[in-house]
Amino acid sequence: MKSSVVLVADIVQPTIEALGFELWGLEHLQQGKRSVLRVFIDCENAVNLKDCENVSRQISALLDVEDPISGEYTLEVSSPGLERPLFKTDQFAQFVGDKVKIVMRSQVEGRRKFTGLIESVSADEIRLSLDGKTFKLDFAEIDKANIVNSDRIPTR
C-alpha cells in the first residue's frame, strides 16, 4: 500500500508541472488532531506568493475530489526556500560541494545529526565530509535533510 505522501504526489504532480513548476517534495506532519500537508514547489526563477496561491487553489480542488488523506488537514504550498529540504538523491546531487544538515533515523558512528559538505551521491548513499572525515550515509535512513546557505538557489 502506498503512503499518503506518495499518493498525494501521484495526484498533484501532473497539475503542478502543467502550471510550470516542479514538485520539489512533500511533508505530511501530524500536529495534534489535525495534520499539515506541505507541498514544496520550485521553478527556475524562484517561486513567489502568487505562484503558491495559484498552485494551492488548483491542487486543493484535486485533493478534495481524490481524498488521499484521512482526517482533517491544512494544505500549505511554498517554495523550498534558501535552506531547502532535500527529498531525493538527485536533489542531493545538485548540491555536491555545498553544506547540508542531515538527521538520520538511527545512529551512524554514534551520532544521528550531521552538518557537513556533500562529497558525492549515488543511488543509495550520500558521502558527507565533516571535520576532516568522510561519512557514508544510507539514503534510506535519512530522516530529514536541509541545505545550509547555498548560493545556487535562485532568489528574486
C-alpha positions as CSV (number, residue, x, y, z in Angstrom):
1,M,0.0,0.0,0.0
2,K,1.3,3.5,-0.9
3,S,1.9,6.0,1.8
4,S,-0.2,9.2,1.9
5,V,2.8,11.3,0.6
6,V,3.3,9.0,-2.4
7,L,-0.5,9.1,-3.2
8,V,-0.6,12.9,-2.9
9,A,2.5,13.2,-5.1
10,D,0.9,11.0,-7.8
11,I,-2.3,13.1,-7.7
12,V,-0.7,16.6,-7.7
13,Q,2.5,16.3,-9.7
14,P,0.8,16.5,-13.2
15,T,-1.1,19.6,-12.3
16,I,2.0,21.3,-10.7
17,E,4.1,20.5,-13.8
18,A,1.3,21.8,-16.1
19,L,1.4,25.1,-14.2
20,G,5.1,25.3,-15.0
21,F,6.6,24.2,-11.6
22,E,8.5,21.2,-10.3
23,L,7.1,19.3,-7.3
24,W,10.2,19.6,-5.1
25,G,8.8,17.5,-2.2
26,L,6.0,16.8,0.3
27,E,5.7,16.5,4.0
28,H,2.7,15.2,5.9
29,L,3.1,16.0,9.6
30,Q,0.7,15.2,12.4
31,Q,0.0,18.2,14.7
32,G,-2.4,17.2,17.4
33,K,-5.7,16.0,16.0
34,R,-5.1,17.7,12.7
35,S,-2.2,17.3,10.2
36,V,-0.4,19.6,7.8
37,L,0.4,18.7,4.2
38,R,3.3,20.8,3.0
39,V,3.8,20.9,-0.8
40,F,7.1,22.4,-1.9
41,I,7.2,23.8,-5.5
42,D,10.2,25.1,-7.4
43,C,11.0,26.7,-10.7
44,E,14.0,28.1,-12.5
45,N,13.5,31.7,-11.5
46,A,12.2,31.3,-7.9
47,V,8.7,31.0,-6.6
48,N,6.6,33.9,-5.3
49,L,3.5,34.2,-3.2
50,K,1.1,34.4,-6.2
51,D,2.6,31.2,-7.6
52,C,1.9,29.4,-4.3
53,E,-1.6,30.7,-4.1
54,N,-2.4,29.6,-7.7
55,V,-0.9,26.1,-7.2
56,S,-2.7,25.8,-3.8
57,R,-6.1,26.6,-5.4
58,Q,-5.5,24.1,-8.2
59,I,-4.3,21.1,-6.1
60,S,-6.7,21.8,-3.3
61,A,-9.6,21.1,-5.6
62,L,-7.9,17.9,-6.8
63,L,-7.2,16.7,-3.3
64,D,-10.8,17.4,-2.3
65,V,-12.0,15.1,-5.1
66,E,-9.4,12.3,-4.6
67,D,-9.3,12.5,-0.8
68,P,-6.0,10.7,-0.3
69,I,-5.6,11.7,3.4
70,S,-7.9,10.6,6.1
71,G,-9.0,13.2,8.6
72,E,-8.7,16.9,8.6
73,Y,-5.5,18.6,7.4
74,T,-4.2,22.0,6.4
75,L,-2.7,22.4,3.0
76,E,0.4,24.6,2.7
77,V,2.1,25.3,-0.6
78,S,5.5,27.1,-0.5
79,S,8.9,27.3,-2.2
80,P,11.6,25.1,-0.6
81,G,13.4,28.3,0.5
82,L,17.0,29.0,1.0
83,E,17.6,26.2,3.5
84,R,15.5,23.9,1.3
85,P,14.7,20.4,2.4
86,L,16.1,17.6,0.3
87,F,13.9,14.6,-0.5
88,K,15.5,12.7,-3.4
89,T,19.1,11.7,-4.3
90,D,19.1,13.8,-7.5
91,Q,18.4,16.9,-5.3
92,F,21.5,16.0,-3.2
93,A,23.4,15.6,-6.4
94,Q,22.5,19.2,-7.4
95,F,24.3,20.5,-4.3
96,V,27.5,18.4,-4.3
97,G,30.1,20.7,-2.6
98,D,27.5,22.5,-0.6
99,K,26.8,22.4,3.2
100,V,23.9,20.2,4.3
101,K,22.3,19.4,7.7
102,I,21.2,15.8,8.0
103,V,19.3,13.9,10.7
104,M,19.4,10.1,10.5
105,R,16.7,7.7,11.6
106,S,19.3,5.7,13.6
107,Q,22.8,6.4,14.7
108,V,25.8,6.3,12.4
109,E,29.1,6.0,14.2
110,G,27.5,7.2,17.4
111,R,25.5,10.1,16.1
112,R,22.3,11.0,14.4
113,K,22.9,14.6,13.4
114,F,25.5,15.7,10.8
115,T,26.3,19.1,9.2
116,G,29.0,18.9,6.5
117,L,29.8,19.2,2.8
118,I,28.2,16.8,0.3
119,E,31.2,15.0,-1.3
120,S,29.3,12.6,-3.6
121,V,25.9,11.0,-4.2
122,S,25.0,7.6,-5.5
123,A,21.6,5.9,-5.8
124,D,21.6,4.7,-2.2
125,E,24.3,6.7,-0.4
126,I,25.4,10.2,0.4
127,R,29.1,10.9,1.2
128,L,29.4,13.7,3.7
129,S,32.7,15.5,4.7
130,L,32.7,16.6,8.3
131,D,35.7,17.6,10.4
132,G,38.2,16.0,8.0
133,K,36.3,12.7,8.0
134,T,34.0,11.2,5.3
135,F,30.7,9.7,6.5
136,K,28.8,7.3,4.2
137,L,25.1,7.8,4.9
138,D,22.5,5.4,3.7
139,F,19.9,7.5,1.8
140,A,17.0,5.3,3.0
141,E,18.0,6.0,6.6
142,I,17.9,9.8,6.3
143,D,15.0,11.3,8.3
144,K,15.5,14.9,7.3
145,A,18.0,16.9,5.3
146,N,18.3,20.6,4.5
147,I,20.7,22.7,2.5
148,V,22.6,25.3,4.6
149,N,23.2,28.7,2.8
150,S,23.8,27.7,-0.8
151,D,24.5,30.3,-3.4
152,R,23.0,28.1,-6.1
153,I,19.4,28.7,-5.0
154,P,17.6,31.3,-7.2
155,T,16.1,34.3,-5.4
156,R,14.1,37.3,-6.7
